[in-house]
Amino acid sequence: MKIAIRVDASAQIGTGHVKRSLSLAEALRTLGAEVRFVTRALGIDSVGMIAGAGFERTVLLAPPGSVFTPDPAVPHSAWAEVSFERDIEGICEALADFAPDWVVLDSYAFDARWHEAVREKLGCKIAQIDDLADRALACDLLIDHTFAPDHRAKYAEVLPRSARLLGGPRYGLLGAAYADAPRYAFHEDVRSVGIFMGGVDAGSHSLGVLDALDAIGFEGAVEVVATSANPHLGDLRERVAARVGTKLSLDLPDLAAFFARHDLQVGAGGGASWERCCIGVPTLLVVVAPNQMSVAPLLAEAGIAAFAPDPSPETLASELKALINDAPARRSLTAKSRELVDGLGATRAALGILAGSLLVRPASLEDARMMFDWRGDAATRAVSLESDELVWDDHLAWLTRVLEDPARQLFVGEIGRRPVGVIRFDFSEEARAEVSLYLDPALHGLGLGPHLLLAGEAAADAAIVDATVLEGNRPSQRLFEHCGYTQTAPTTWLKHRLPSVHAKL
């Protein structure tokens, strides 16, 4: 599949949008997609950031003009520095030869009109990365990796019900390194503090955190992370050089190791929040932008992170002192944050986009361990007709029998080279079979089920397919309904794929 990603960076926007889009792009590329970025120069070298991650064929749109009137219907339209009409014209012209299957938009500056026009002109689907829900949207897929009690309710007034919604930190758009990165090892004392206030830190809040640490007399080591896009970099260098035990790290390729090596992190309540959660480091989130107020207080209420409602040195000093002196509270933050984010979110989001490319291949004995782990998972067994725990030797013997039986067909569904599910057809007649399927338990909720079922049906080529579903398993019932099955009894379903020649005889 061909995927285009439209994203910008500026002093006002920050660099977080580019960073999370790059995480998604990396996952898409790993799964076999061809990815092309489209960006506009708005004061930060977004092209350089993208190229540095290995995406060379970035399209640079024409620079903004001197006259631009923000759209009152879109609260953040000024961030684009061009009208939505001009952006539509530019991206459609830039991507005409690329012919993308999907365009991913990571911008708060455009609304449903952008989605509808780009979809129509390029003949593609639209995915939107968002967390504000502050304007009308008309995308086919929405990715919101922030924390919220109910994402469907959050977008109820602005998103069509038909759109797929991947909501929550389970879809955190983190770099590939986070999935296997070393986690923070808890320590009773705060020996050192890490500070990262965003890729730009236009408000110079890093200096405010240093002031707060001075105010409480913190004598441990301090590491401040910044980027070359920081407009206050000169002042920050000077302050760090004059402060004992403090160092500045600039333009780190990823922050996983930085987050893991300090006993307390202080950071802006943006996208890096999910990176800190994944590493499991106790964190004081600082709200430095209005949109962060929709997430940071919820994380604090859930005991996932501490929260400073404003970045004043006085507030920071009070919150820092309380955290440093409360080891049990920090231990609890570590445990709860790790439960929220596992580092596979970008892969999940990419699989959600690429679901339509799912193919099946014949299973083999080399798939035995993978199938054993998936089929033996508690979530899979809970909705299976046979819910007993699996025994490895029994499973291996069963798989051998299935692979040798000409009346049974067993397939593995894949996107790119990533296995995502298993589907089996047991033939009772030449053209009639019963189907059974399950997904990788880590990939539930991505909309992969229908694609696995339909791809399996095509490969098995049965004219009549039967299915048995537990009465309380509503997700599976919806799956079969969606794929054209008719319920014939409380637990049985039937599909006529083709007119059955055998039935006529």
Disulfide bonds with the S-S distance in Angstrom:
none
